[in-house]
Amino acid sequence: MDNSNNMSYQAGEAKGQAQEKGNQMMEKASNAAQSAKESMQEAGQQAQAKAQGAVDAVKNATGINK
């Protein structure tokens, strides 16, 4: 393999490695976004449950629930 072919081969290898690294970074970012979404959904559900508990407590205290 002459020098020109070797340089072309190495450039192709570098390009492939850069693309793979980019794909890995995008996958990590996607996973982080999905994790954040799930965390926010869980926090929202917990807040909703606490609010419902407070409503029930007020209803019980005022006798509305009877």
PDB file of N, CA, C, O and CB in Angstrom:
ATOM      1  N   MET A   1       0.858  -1.176   0.000  1.00  0.00           N
ATOM      2  CA  MET A   1       0.000   0.000   0.000  1.00  0.00           C
ATOM      3  C   MET A   1       0.901   1.235   0.000  1.00  0.00           C
ATOM      4  O   MET A   1       1.791   1.367   0.840  1.00  0.00           O
ATOM      5  CB  MET A   1      -0.974   0.000   1.235  1.00  0.00           C
ATOM      6  N   ASP A   2       0.655   2.141  -0.960  1.00  0.00           N
ATOM      7  CA  ASP A   2       1.485   3.342  -0.987  1.00  0.00           C
ATOM      8  C   ASP A   2       0.992   4.351   0.043  1.00  0.00           C
ATOM      9  O   ASP A   2      -0.058   4.168   0.659  1.00  0.00           O
ATOM     10  CB  ASP A   2       1.487   3.968  -2.393  1.00  0.00           C
ATOM     11  N   ASN A   3       1.756   5.406   0.217  1.00  0.00           N
ATOM     12  CA  ASN A   3       1.487   6.396   1.266  1.00  0.00           C
ATOM     13  C   ASN A   3       0.116   7.046   1.103  1.00  0.00           C
ATOM     14  O   ASN A   3      -0.572   7.296   2.093  1.00  0.00           O
ATOM     15  CB  ASN A   3       2.566   7.471   1.261  1.00  0.00           C
ATOM     16  N   SER A   4      -0.285   7.319  -0.131  1.00  0.00           N
ATOM     17  CA  SER A   4      -1.568   7.971  -0.392  1.00  0.00           C
ATOM     18  C   SER A   4      -2.731   7.061   0.022  1.00  0.00           C
ATOM     19  O   SER A   4      -3.688   7.513   0.652  1.00  0.00           O
ATOM     20  CB  SER A   4      -1.688   8.346  -1.887  1.00  0.00           C
ATOM     21  N   ASN A   5      -2.638   5.793  -0.333  1.00  0.00           N
ATOM     22  CA  ASN A   5      -3.682   4.838   0.052  1.00  0.00           C
ATOM     23  C   ASN A   5      -3.739   4.663   1.562  1.00  0.00           C
ATOM     24  O   ASN A   5      -4.816   4.563   2.148  1.00  0.00           O
ATOM     25  CB  ASN A   5      -3.445   3.484  -0.620  1.00  0.00           C
ATOM     26  N   ASN A   6      -2.577   4.628   2.176  1.00  0.00           N
ATOM     27  CA  ASN A   6      -2.510   4.466   3.630  1.00  0.00           C
ATOM     28  C   ASN A   6      -3.155   5.665   4.327  1.00  0.00           C
ATOM     29  O   ASN A   6      -3.880   5.501   5.309  1.00  0.00           O
ATOM     30  CB  ASN A   6      -1.041   4.300   4.094  1.00  0.00           C
ATOM     31  N   MET A   7      -2.893   6.858   3.822  1.00  0.00           N
ATOM     32  CA  MET A   7      -3.480   8.058   4.416  1.00  0.00           C
ATOM     33  C   MET A   7      -4.997   8.060   4.233  1.00  0.00           C
ATOM     34  O   MET A   7      -5.733   8.456   5.137  1.00  0.00           O
ATOM     35  CB  MET A   7      -2.865   9.327   3.792  1.00  0.00           C
ATOM     36  N   SER A   8      -5.467   7.618   3.062  1.00  0.00           N
ATOM     37  CA  SER A   8      -6.900   7.528   2.809  1.00  0.00           C
ATOM     38  C   SER A   8      -7.543   6.527   3.756  1.00  0.00           C
ATOM     39  O   SER A   8      -8.605   6.787   4.322  1.00  0.00           O
ATOM     40  CB  SER A   8      -7.169   7.133   1.350  1.00  0.00           C
ATOM     41  N   TYR A   9      -6.903   5.400   3.920  1.00  0.00           N
ATOM     42  CA  TYR A   9      -7.413   4.361   4.819  1.00  0.00           C
ATOM     43  C   TYR A   9      -7.513   4.906   6.248  1.00  0.00           C
ATOM     44  O   TYR A   9      -8.527   4.724   6.921  1.00  0.00           O
ATOM     45  CB  TYR A   9      -6.499   3.103   4.780  1.00  0.00           C
ATOM     46  N   GLN A  10      -6.454   5.572   6.698  1.00  0.00           N
ATOM     47  CA  GLN A  10      -6.450   6.119   8.052  1.00  0.00           C
ATOM     48  C   GLN A  10      -7.521   7.196   8.219  1.00  0.00           C
ATOM     49  O   GLN A  10      -8.140   7.293   9.279  1.00  0.00           O
ATOM     50  CB  GLN A  10      -5.072   6.694   8.387  1.00  0.00           C
ATOM     51  N   ALA A  11      -7.742   7.998   7.192  1.00  0.00           N
ATOM     52  CA  ALA A  11      -8.789   9.022   7.260  1.00  0.00           C
ATOM     53  C   ALA A  11     -10.159   8.365   7.367  1.00  0.00           C
ATOM     54  O   ALA A  11     -11.015   8.827   8.120  1.00  0.00           O
ATOM     55  CB  ALA A  11      -8.734   9.950   6.023  1.00  0.00           C
ATOM     56  N   GLY A  12     -10.367   7.292   6.618  1.00  0.00           N
ATOM     57  CA  GLY A  12     -11.626   6.553   6.701  1.00  0.00           C
ATOM     58  C   GLY A  12     -11.830   5.939   8.064  1.00  0.00           C
ATOM     59  O   GLY A  12     -12.932   5.967   8.610  1.00  0.00           O
ATOM     60  N   GLU A  13     -10.766   5.384   8.613  1.00  0.00           N
ATOM     61  CA  GLU A  13     -10.836   4.806   9.971  1.00  0.00           C
ATOM     62  C   GLU A  13     -11.201   5.881  10.993  1.00  0.00           C
ATOM     63  O   GLU A  13     -12.051   5.659  11.856  1.00  0.00           O
ATOM     64  CB  GLU A  13      -9.485   4.144  10.357  1.00  0.00           C
ATOM     65  N   ALA A  14     -10.564   7.033  10.895  1.00  0.00           N
ATOM     66  CA  ALA A  14     -10.824   8.129  11.833  1.00  0.00           C
ATOM     67  C   ALA A  14     -12.269   8.602  11.701  1.00  0.00           C
ATOM     68  O   ALA A  14     -12.926   8.896  12.699  1.00  0.00           O
ATOM     69  CB  ALA A  14      -9.847   9.305  11.587  1.00  0.00           C
ATOM     70  N   LYS A  15     -12.756   8.675  10.468  1.00  0.00           N
ATOM     71  CA  LYS A  15     -14.140   9.107  10.239  1.00  0.00           C
ATOM     72  C   LYS A  15     -15.112   8.108  10.875  1.00  0.00           C
ATOM     73  O   LYS A  15     -16.067   8.502  11.544  1.00  0.00           O
ATOM     74  CB  LYS A  15     -14.427   9.251   8.713  1.00  0.00           C
ATOM     75  N   GLY A  16     -14.863   6.830  10.664  1.00  0.00           N
ATOM     76  CA  GLY A  16     -15.728   5.794  11.247  1.00  0.00           C
ATOM     77  C   GLY A  16     -15.724   5.845  12.762  1.00  0.00           C
ATOM     78  O   GLY A  16     -16.772   5.709  13.393  1.00  0.00           O
ATOM     79  N   GLN A  17     -14.558   6.039  13.348  1.00  0.00           N
ATOM     80  CA  GLN A  17     -14.458   6.122  14.804  1.00  0.00           C
ATOM     81  C   GLN A  17     -15.190   7.361  15.326  1.00  0.00           C
ATOM     82  O   GLN A  17     -15.855   7.301  16.360  1.00  0.00           O
ATOM     83  CB  GLN A  17     -12.980   6.150  15.242  1.00  0.00           C
ATOM     84  N   ALA A  18     -15.067   8.471  14.617  1.00  0.00           N
ATOM     85  CA  ALA A  18     -15.754   9.700  15.036  1.00  0.00           C
ATOM     86  C   ALA A  18     -17.267   9.526  14.951  1.00  0.00           C
ATOM     87  O   ALA A  18     -17.997   9.991  15.826  1.00  0.00           O
ATOM     88  CB  ALA A  18     -15.308  10.896  14.166  1.00  0.00           C
ATOM     89  N   GLN A  19     -17.736   8.862  13.904  1.00  0.00           N
ATOM     90  CA  GLN A  19     -19.176   8.612  13.772  1.00  0.00           C
ATOM     91  C   GLN A  19     -19.677   7.723  14.909  1.00  0.00           C
ATOM     92  O   GLN A  19     -20.735   7.978  15.483  1.00  0.00           O
ATOM     93  CB  GLN A  19     -19.490   7.958  12.409  1.00  0.00           C
ATOM     94  N   GLU A  20     -18.920   6.692  15.227  1.00  0.00           N
ATOM     95  CA  GLU A  20     -19.320   5.790  16.314  1.00  0.00           C
ATOM     96  C   GLU A  20     -19.345   6.526  17.643  1.00  0.00           C
ATOM     97  O   GLU A  20     -20.261   6.338  18.444  1.00  0.00           O
ATOM     98  CB  GLU A  20     -18.369   4.587  16.398  1.00  0.00           C
ATOM     99  N   LYS A  21     -18.342   7.364  17.880  1.00  0.00           N
ATOM    100  CA  LYS A  21     -18.299   8.154  19.114  1.00  0.00           C
ATOM    101  C   LYS A  21     -19.506   9.083  19.178  1.00  0.00           C
ATOM    102  O   LYS A  21     -20.120   9.236  20.234  1.00  0.00           O
ATOM    103  CB  LYS A  21     -16.984   8.971  19.200  1.00  0.00           C
ATOM    104  N   GLY A  22     -19.847   9.702  18.047  1.00  0.00           N
ATOM    105  CA  GLY A  22     -21.019  10.572  17.990  1.00  0.00           C
ATOM    106  C   GLY A  22     -22.288   9.797  18.297  1.00  0.00           C
ATOM    107  O   GLY A  22     -23.151  10.279  19.030  1.00  0.00           O
ATOM    108  N   ASN A  23     -22.407   8.604  17.742  1.00  0.00           N
ATOM    109  CA  ASN A  23     -23.580   7.772  18.008  1.00  0.00           C
ATOM    110  C   ASN A  23     -23.675   7.412  19.484  1.00  0.00           C
ATOM    111  O   ASN A  23     -24.762   7.423  20.062  1.00  0.00           O
ATOM    112  CB  ASN A  23     -23.536   6.499  17.162  1.00  0.00           C
ATOM    113  N   GLN A  24     -22.546   7.096  20.089  1.00  0.00           N
ATOM    114  CA  GLN A  24     -22.532   6.745  21.513  1.00  0.00           C
ATOM    115  C   GLN A  24     -22.950   7.940  22.359  1.00  0.00           C
ATOM    116  O   GLN A  24     -23.697   7.791  23.325  1.00  0.00           O
ATOM    117  CB  GLN A  24     -21.133   6.253  21.939  1.00  0.00           C
ATOM    118  N   MET A  25     -22.466   9.126  21.995  1.00  0.00           N
ATOM    119  CA  MET A  25     -22.824  10.326  22.756  1.00  0.00           C
ATOM    120  C   MET A  25     -24.312  10.632  22.618  1.00  0.00           C
ATOM    121  O   MET A  25     -24.956  11.033  23.588  1.00  0.00           O
ATOM    122  CB  MET A  25     -21.990  11.532  22.285  1.00  0.00           C
ATOM    123  N   MET A  26     -24.859  10.445  21.421  1.00  0.00           N
ATOM    124  CA  MET A  26     -26.293  10.684  21.212  1.00  0.00           C
ATOM    125  C   MET A  26     -27.117   9.686  22.024  1.00  0.00           C
ATOM    126  O   MET A  26     -28.148  10.046  22.592  1.00  0.00           O
ATOM    127  CB  MET A  26     -26.652  10.580  19.705  1.00  0.00           C
ATOM    128  N   GLU A  27     -26.668   8.450  22.077  1.00  0.00           N
ATOM    129  CA  GLU A  27     -27.381   7.444  22.856  1.00  0.00           C
ATOM    130  C   GLU A  27     -27.351   7.786  24.347  1.00  0.00           C
ATOM    131  O   GLU A  27     -28.355   7.634  25.044  1.00  0.00           O
ATOM    132  CB  GLU A  27     -26.772   6.053  22.616  1.00  0.00           C
ATOM    133  N   LYS A  28     -26.205   8.245  24.828  1.00  0.00           N
ATOM    134  CA  LYS A  28     -26.106   8.641  26.236  1.00  0.00           C
ATOM    135  C   LYS A  28     -27.025   9.824  26.534  1.00  0.00           C
ATOM    136  O   LYS A  28     -27.686   9.857  27.573  1.00  0.00           O
ATOM    137  CB  LYS A  28     -24.651   8.997  26.594  1.00  0.00           C
ATOM    138  N   ALA A  29     -27.065  10.787  25.628  1.00  0.00           N
ATOM    139  CA  ALA A  29     -27.933  11.953  25.813  1.00  0.00           C
ATOM    140  C   ALA A  29     -29.394  11.533  25.807  1.00  0.00           C
ATOM    141  O   ALA A  29     -30.193  12.040  26.595  1.00  0.00           O
ATOM    142  CB  ALA A  29     -27.678  13.004  24.716  1.00  0.00           C
ATOM    143  N   SER A  30     -29.741  10.618  24.929  1.00  0.00           N
ATOM    144  CA  SER A  30     -31.118  10.126  24.858  1.00  0.00           C
ATOM    145  C   SER A  30     -31.492   9.388  26.140  1.00  0.00           C
ATOM    146  O   SER A  30     -32.594   9.552  26.662  1.00  0.00           O
ATOM    147  CB  SER A  30     -31.299   9.201  23.640  1.00  0.00           C
ATOM    148  N   ASN A  31     -30.572   8.580  26.637  1.00  0.00           N
ATOM    149  CA  ASN A  31     -30.818   7.849  27.888  1.00  0.00           C
ATOM    150  C   ASN A  31     -30.981   8.819  29.057  1.00  0.00           C
ATOM    151  O   ASN A  31     -31.835   8.616  29.919  1.00  0.00           O
ATOM    152  CB  ASN A  31     -29.663   6.861  28.176  1.00  0.00           C
ATOM    153  N   ALA A  32     -30.171   9.861  29.084  1.00  0.00           N
ATOM    154  CA  ALA A  32     -30.271  10.854  30.160  1.00  0.00           C
ATOM    155  C   ALA A  32     -31.609  11.583  30.090  1.00  0.00           C
ATOM    156  O   ALA A  32     -32.235  11.843  31.117  1.00  0.00           O
ATOM    157  CB  ALA A  32     -29.107  11.867  30.077  1.00  0.00           C
ATOM    158  N   ALA A  33     -32.043  11.910  28.877  1.00  0.00           N
ATOM    159  CA  ALA A  33     -33.332  12.596  28.713  1.00  0.00           C
ATOM    160  C   ALA A  33     -34.482  11.696  29.150  1.00  0.00           C
ATOM    161  O   ALA A  33     -35.420  12.151  29.804  1.00  0.00           O
ATOM    162  CB  ALA A  33     -33.530  13.035  27.247  1.00  0.00           C
ATOM    163  N   GLN A  34     -34.407  10.414  28.785  1.00  0.00           N
ATOM    164  CA  GLN A  34     -35.459   9.471  29.175  1.00  0.00           C
ATOM    165  C   GLN A  34     -35.492   9.322  30.694  1.00  0.00           C
ATOM    166  O   GLN A  34     -36.570   9.271  31.286  1.00  0.00           O
ATOM    167  CB  GLN A  34     -35.238   8.092  28.503  1.00  0.00           C
ATOM    168  N   SER A  35     -34.338   9.254  31.319  1.00  0.00           N
ATOM    169  CA  SER A  35     -34.254   9.133  32.772  1.00  0.00           C
ATOM    170  C   SER A  35     -34.843  10.366  33.455  1.00  0.00           C
ATOM    171  O   SER A  35     -35.565  10.250  34.445  1.00  0.00           O
ATOM    172  CB  SER A  35     -32.796   8.930  33.210  1.00  0.00           C
ATOM    173  N   ALA A  36     -34.533  11.537  32.925  1.00  0.00           N
ATOM    174  CA  ALA A  36     -35.076  12.774  33.491  1.00  0.00           C
ATOM    175  C   ALA A  36     -36.596  12.804  33.348  1.00  0.00           C
ATOM    176  O   ALA A  36     -37.305  13.215  34.266  1.00  0.00           O
ATOM    177  CB  ALA A  36     -34.450  14.008  32.803  1.00  0.00           C
ATOM    178  N   LYS A  37     -37.085  12.367  32.200  1.00  0.00           N
ATOM    179  CA  LYS A  37     -38.536  12.325  31.969  1.00  0.00           C
ATOM    180  C   LYS A  37     -39.213  11.409  32.981  1.00  0.00           C
ATOM    181  O   LYS A  37     -40.239  11.760  33.563  1.00  0.00           O
ATOM    182  CB  LYS A  37     -38.846  11.849  30.532  1.00  0.00           C
ATOM    183  N   GLU A  38     -38.625  10.228  33.184  1.00  0.00           N
ATOM    184  CA  GLU A  38     -39.204   9.277  34.134  1.00  0.00           C
ATOM    185  C   GLU A  38     -39.158   9.819  35.558  1.00  0.00           C
ATOM    186  O   GLU A  38     -40.096   9.621  36.330  1.00  0.00           O
ATOM    187  CB  GLU A  38     -38.470   7.937  34.061  1.00  0.00           C
ATOM    188  N   SER A  39     -38.075  10.498  35.905  1.00  0.00           N
ATOM    189  CA  SER A  39     -37.965  11.086  37.240  1.00  0.00           C
ATOM    190  C   SER A  39     -39.033  12.150  37.454  1.00  0.00           C
ATOM    191  O   SER A  39     -39.647  12.220  38.518  1.00  0.00           O
ATOM    192  CB  SER A  39     -36.571  11.690  37.447  1.00  0.00           C
ATOM    193  N   MET A  40     -39.250  12.977  36.433  1.00  0.00           N
ATOM    194  CA  MET A  40     -40.260  14.026  36.543  1.00  0.00           C
ATOM    195  C   MET A  40     -41.660  13.430  36.642  1.00  0.00           C
ATOM    196  O   MET A  40     -42.495  13.932  37.394  1.00  0.00           O
ATOM    197  CB  MET A  40     -40.175  14.976  35.346  1.00  0.00           C
ATOM    198  N   GLN A  41     -41.920  12.368  35.891  1.00  0.00           N
ATOM    199  CA  GLN A  41     -43.225  11.716  35.964  1.00  0.00           C
ATOM    200  C   GLN A  41     -43.458  11.152  37.360  1.00  0.00           C
ATOM    201  O   GLN A  41     -44.549  11.273  37.917  1.00  0.00           O
ATOM    202  CB  GLN A  41     -43.334  10.600  34.911  1.00  0.00           C
ATOM    203  N   GLU A  42     -42.420  10.534  37.916  1.00  0.00           N
ATOM    204  CA  GLU A  42     -42.533   9.964  39.262  1.00  0.00           C
ATOM    205  C   GLU A  42     -42.760  11.071  40.292  1.00  0.00           C
ATOM    206  O   GLU A  42     -43.584  10.924  41.194  1.00  0.00           O
ATOM    207  CB  GLU A  42     -41.263   9.151  39.618  1.00  0.00           C
ATOM    208  N   ALA A  43     -42.037  12.164  40.156  1.00  0.00           N
ATOM    209  CA  ALA A  43     -42.211  13.288  41.087  1.00  0.00           C
ATOM    210  C   ALA A  43     -43.623  13.850  40.977  1.00  0.00           C
ATOM    211  O   ALA A  43     -44.238  14.190  41.987  1.00  0.00           O
ATOM    212  CB  ALA A  43     -41.169  14.399  40.808  1.00  0.00           C
ATOM    213  N   GLY A  44     -44.132  13.949  39.764  1.00  0.00           N
ATOM    214  CA  GLY A  44     -45.493  14.434  39.561  1.00  0.00           C
ATOM    215  C   GLY A  44     -46.527  13.513  40.188  1.00  0.00           C
ATOM    216  O   GLY A  44     -47.498  13.974  40.788  1.00  0.00           O
ATOM    217  N   GLN A  45     -46.316  12.217  40.050  1.00  0.00           N
ATOM    218  CA  GLN A  45     -47.247  11.254  40.646  1.00  0.00           C
ATOM    219  C   GLN A  45     -47.208  11.336  42.167  1.00  0.00           C
ATOM    220  O   GLN A  45     -48.245  11.236  42.824  1.00  0.00           O
ATOM    221  CB  GLN A  45     -46.916   9.824  40.186  1.00  0.00           C
ATOM    222  N   GLN A  46     -46.018  11.517  42.726  1.00  0.00           N
ATOM    223  CA  GLN A  46     -45.895  11.643  44.181  1.00  0.00           C
ATOM    224  C   GLN A  46     -46.584  12.912  44.665  1.00  0.00           C
ATOM    225  O   GLN A  46     -47.273  12.894  45.685  1.00  0.00           O
ATOM    226  CB  GLN A  46     -44.411  11.648  44.604  1.00  0.00           C
ATOM    227  N   ALA A  47     -46.405  14.011  43.942  1.00  0.00           N
ATOM    228  CA  ALA A  47     -47.047  15.264  44.325  1.00  0.00           C
ATOM    229  C   ALA A  47     -48.568  15.127  44.239  1.00  0.00           C
ATOM    230  O   ALA A  47     -49.291  15.632  45.098  1.00  0.00           O
ATOM    231  CB  ALA A  47     -46.558  16.421  43.427  1.00  0.00           C
ATOM    232  N   GLN A  48     -49.041  14.450  43.211  1.00  0.00           N
ATOM    233  CA  GLN A  48     -50.473  14.242  43.047  1.00  0.00           C
ATOM    234  C   GLN A  48     -51.029  13.403  44.192  1.00  0.00           C
ATOM    235  O   GLN A  48     -52.107  13.693  44.709  1.00  0.00           O
ATOM    236  CB  GLN A  48     -50.768  13.569  41.703  1.00  0.00           C
ATOM    237  N   ALA A  49     -50.297  12.364  44.588  1.00  0.00           N
ATOM    238  CA  ALA A  49     -50.742  11.514  45.691  1.00  0.00           C
ATOM    239  C   ALA A  49     -50.768  12.293  47.006  1.00  0.00           C
ATOM    240  O   ALA A  49     -51.686  12.122  47.808  1.00  0.00           O
ATOM    241  CB  ALA A  49     -49.827  10.286  45.821  1.00  0.00           C
ATOM    242  N   LYS A  50     -49.766  13.146  47.231  1.00  0.00           N
ATOM    243  CA  LYS A  50     -49.736  13.963  48.446  1.00  0.00           C
ATOM    244  C   LYS A  50     -50.901  14.949  48.462  1.00  0.00           C
ATOM    245  O   LYS A  50     -51.529  15.160  49.499  1.00  0.00           O
ATOM    246  CB  LYS A  50     -48.399  14.719  48.556  1.00  0.00           C
ATOM    247  N   ALA A  51     -51.183  15.548  47.315  1.00  0.00           N
ATOM    248  CA  ALA A  51     -52.304  16.493  47.231  1.00  0.00           C
ATOM    249  C   ALA A  51     -53.622  15.783  47.508  1.00  0.00           C
ATOM    250  O   ALA A  51     -54.480  16.312  48.214  1.00  0.00           O
ATOM    251  CB  ALA A  51     -52.345  17.170  45.843  1.00  0.00           C
ATOM    252  N   GLN A  52     -53.784  14.587  46.954  1.00  0.00           N
ATOM    253  CA  GLN A  52     -55.012  13.832  47.197  1.00  0.00           C
ATOM    254  C   GLN A  52     -55.122  13.466  48.673  1.00  0.00           C
ATOM    255  O   GLN A  52     -56.213  13.498  49.243  1.00  0.00           O
ATOM    256  CB  GLN A  52     -55.051  12.560  46.323  1.00  0.00           C
ATOM    257  N   GLY A  53     -53.998  13.119  49.292  1.00  0.00           N
ATOM    258  CA  GLY A  53     -53.996  12.828  50.728  1.00  0.00           C
ATOM    259  C   GLY A  53     -54.415  14.036  51.542  1.00  0.00           C
ATOM    260  O   GLY A  53     -55.147  13.907  52.523  1.00  0.00           O
ATOM    261  N   ALA A  54     -53.954  15.208  51.138  1.00  0.00           N
ATOM    262  CA  ALA A  54     -54.333  16.443  51.844  1.00  0.00           C
ATOM    263  C   ALA A  54     -55.823  16.720  51.670  1.00  0.00           C
ATOM    264  O   ALA A  54     -56.493  17.118  52.623  1.00  0.00           O
ATOM    265  CB  ALA A  54     -53.503  17.645  51.328  1.00  0.00           C
ATOM    266  N   VAL A  55     -56.339  16.516  50.484  1.00  0.00           N
ATOM    267  CA  VAL A  55     -57.770  16.704  50.232  1.00  0.00           C
ATOM    268  C   VAL A  55     -58.582  15.756  51.103  1.00  0.00           C
ATOM    269  O   VAL A  55     -59.567  16.160  51.722  1.00  0.00           O
ATOM    270  CB  VAL A  55     -58.098  16.477  48.739  1.00  0.00           C
ATOM    271  N   ASP A  56     -58.169  14.503  51.148  1.00  0.00           N
ATOM    272  CA  ASP A  56     -58.878  13.511  51.962  1.00  0.00           C
ATOM    273  C   ASP A  56     -58.831  13.870  53.443  1.00  0.00           C
ATOM    274  O   ASP A  56     -59.814  13.700  54.164  1.00  0.00           O
ATOM    275  CB  ASP A  56     -58.280  12.118  51.744  1.00  0.00           C
ATOM    276  N   ALA A  57     -57.670  14.372  53.893  1.00  0.00           N
ATOM    277  CA  ALA A  57     -57.541  14.761  55.299  1.00  0.00           C
ATOM    278  C   ALA A  57     -58.493  15.909  55.637  1.00  0.00           C
ATOM    279  O   ALA A  57     -59.114  15.911  56.700  1.00  0.00           O
ATOM    280  CB  ALA A  57     -56.088  15.167  55.612  1.00  0.00           C
ATOM    281  N   VAL A  58     -58.607  16.877  54.736  1.00  0.00           N
ATOM    282  CA  VAL A  58     -59.520  18.000  54.962  1.00  0.00           C
ATOM    283  C   VAL A  58     -60.963  17.505  54.960  1.00  0.00           C
ATOM    284  O   VAL A  58     -61.765  17.922  55.797  1.00  0.00           O
ATOM    285  CB  VAL A  58     -59.322  19.097  53.883  1.00  0.00           C
ATOM    286  N   LYS A  59     -61.295  16.623  54.030  1.00  0.00           N
ATOM    287  CA  LYS A  59     -62.651  16.078  53.979  1.00  0.00           C
ATOM    288  C   LYS A  59     -62.976  15.324  55.275  1.00  0.00           C
ATOM    289  O   LYS A  59     -64.069  15.458  55.825  1.00  0.00           O
ATOM    290  CB  LYS A  59     -62.813  15.144  52.757  1.00  0.00           C
ATOM    291  N   ASN A  60     -62.026  14.541  55.743  1.00  0.00           N
ATOM    292  CA  ASN A  60     -62.235  13.788  56.996  1.00  0.00           C
ATOM    293  C   ASN A  60     -62.384  14.734  58.170  1.00  0.00           C
ATOM    294  O   ASN A  60     -63.235  14.524  59.035  1.00  0.00           O
ATOM    295  CB  ASN A  60     -61.068  12.815  57.254  1.00  0.00           C
ATOM    296  N   ALA A  61     -61.561  15.778  58.210  1.00  0.00           N
ATOM    297  CA  ALA A  61     -61.588  16.717  59.339  1.00  0.00           C
ATOM    298  C   ALA A  61     -62.883  17.520  59.367  1.00  0.00           C
ATOM    299  O   ALA A  61     -63.380  17.867  60.438  1.00  0.00           O
ATOM    300  CB  ALA A  61     -60.390  17.667  59.269  1.00  0.00           C
ATOM    301  N   THR A  62     -63.425  17.812  58.196  1.00  0.00           N
ATOM    302  CA  THR A  62     -64.645  18.614  58.142  1.00  0.00           C
ATOM    303  C   THR A  62     -65.914  17.770  58.091  1.00  0.00           C
ATOM    304  O   THR A  62     -67.022  18.306  58.115  1.00  0.00           O
ATOM    305  CB  THR A  62     -64.601  19.523  56.946  1.00  0.00           C
ATOM    306  N   GLY A  63     -65.755  16.463  58.022  1.00  0.00           N
ATOM    307  CA  GLY A  63     -66.910  15.566  57.986  1.00  0.00           C
ATOM    308  C   GLY A  63     -67.549  15.424  56.620  1.00  0.00           C
ATOM    309  O   GLY A  63     -68.635  14.856  56.508  1.00  0.00           O
ATOM    310  N   ILE A  64     -66.908  15.919  55.589  1.00  0.00           N
ATOM    311  CA  ILE A  64     -67.453  15.818  54.224  1.00  0.00           C
ATOM    312  C   ILE A  64     -67.436  14.381  53.735  1.00  0.00           C
ATOM    313  O   ILE A  64     -68.274  13.991  52.922  1.00  0.00           O
ATOM    314  CB  ILE A  64     -66.657  16.705  53.256  1.00  0.00           C
ATOM    315  N   ASN A  65     -66.499  13.599  54.219  1.00  0.00           N
ATOM    316  CA  ASN A  65     -66.320  12.226  53.732  1.00  0.00           C
ATOM    317  C   ASN A  65     -67.371  11.264  54.293  1.00  0.00           C
ATOM    318  O   ASN A  65     -67.434  10.114  53.859  1.00  0.00           O
ATOM    319  CB  ASN A  65     -64.928  11.727  54.092  1.00  0.00           C
ATOM    320  N   LYS A  66     -68.167  11.691  55.216  1.00  0.00           N
ATOM    321  CA  LYS A  66     -69.108  10.768  55.867  1.00  0.00           C
ATOM    322  C   LYS A  66     -70.383  10.607  55.100  1.00  0.00           C
ATOM    323  O   LYS A  66     -71.269   9.864  55.523  1.00  0.00           O
ATOM    324  CB  LYS A  66     -69.427  11.235  57.249  1.00  0.00           C
TER     325      LYS A  66
END
